[in-house]
């Protein structure tokens, strides 16, 4: 999945895992499907970190849990 500058994304607990409550904003698209993300909540709020495409998702934690409850594992 490709993300654009300004997109709001959620960090996953491990690649292709479930989303956490850590939210960020895409600042830059780097080589090899990496992105610079500014963390907007949590302990590292305001820091810019590098994440791979597999560690990010557009789906937030609450939507994920609701979908899991409705559709099962």
C-alpha positions in Angstrom: 0.0 0.0 0.0 1.4 3.4 -0.9 1.0 6.3 1.4 1.2 10.0 0.5 2.5 13.0 2.4 0.1 14.1 5.0 -1.7 10.7 5.4 -2.5 9.7 8.9 -1.2 6.2 9.7 -1.1 3.8 12.6 2.0 1.8 13.7 1.6 -2.0 13.8 2.9 -4.0 16.8 5.0 -6.1 14.3 5.1 -6.3 10.5 1.6 -7.3 9.2 0.4 -7.3 12.8 -2.5 -5.6 14.4 -2.4 -1.8 14.7 -1.4 -0.1 18.0 -2.8 3.1 19.3 0.3 5.0 18.1 -0.7 7.4 15.4 1.5 9.5 13.1 1.6 11.6 9.9 3.6 10.7 6.8 6.3 13.4 6.2 8.3 11.8 3.4 8.5 8.7 1.2 11.9 7.2 1.1 13.5 4.5 -1.0 12.6 0.8 -0.6 9.1 1.4 0.8 10.3 3.3 3.9 8.5 6.4 5.3 9.4 9.2 7.7 6.6 9.4 10.2 6.0 12.2 12.8 4.5 10.5 15.9 1.5 12.5 17.1 0.7 10.7 20.4 2.3 8.5 22.9 5.8 8.6 24.6 7.6 9.6 21.4 5.2 12.4 20.4 6.8 14.9 18.1 9.7 12.6 17.1 10.3 11.6 13.5 10.9 7.9 13.0 11.6 5.7 10.0 9.1 2.8 9.3 8.8 0.3 6.6 5.5 0.0 4.7 4.8 -3.3 6.4 4.8 -1.6 9.9 2.1 0.9 9.0 -1.7 0.8 8.3 -4.5 3.2 7.7 -6.8 1.1 9.9 -6.9 2.3 13.5 -7.0 0.1 16.6 -10.7 0.5 17.3 -11.8 -0.3 13.8 -9.5 -3.3 13.7 -11.0 -4.7 17.0 -14.6 -4.1 15.8 -13.8 -5.8 12.5 -12.2 -8.7 14.4 -15.3 -9.0 16.7 -17.7 -9.0 13.7 -15.7 -11.3 11.4 -13.7 -13.4 13.7 -10.0 -14.4 13.3 
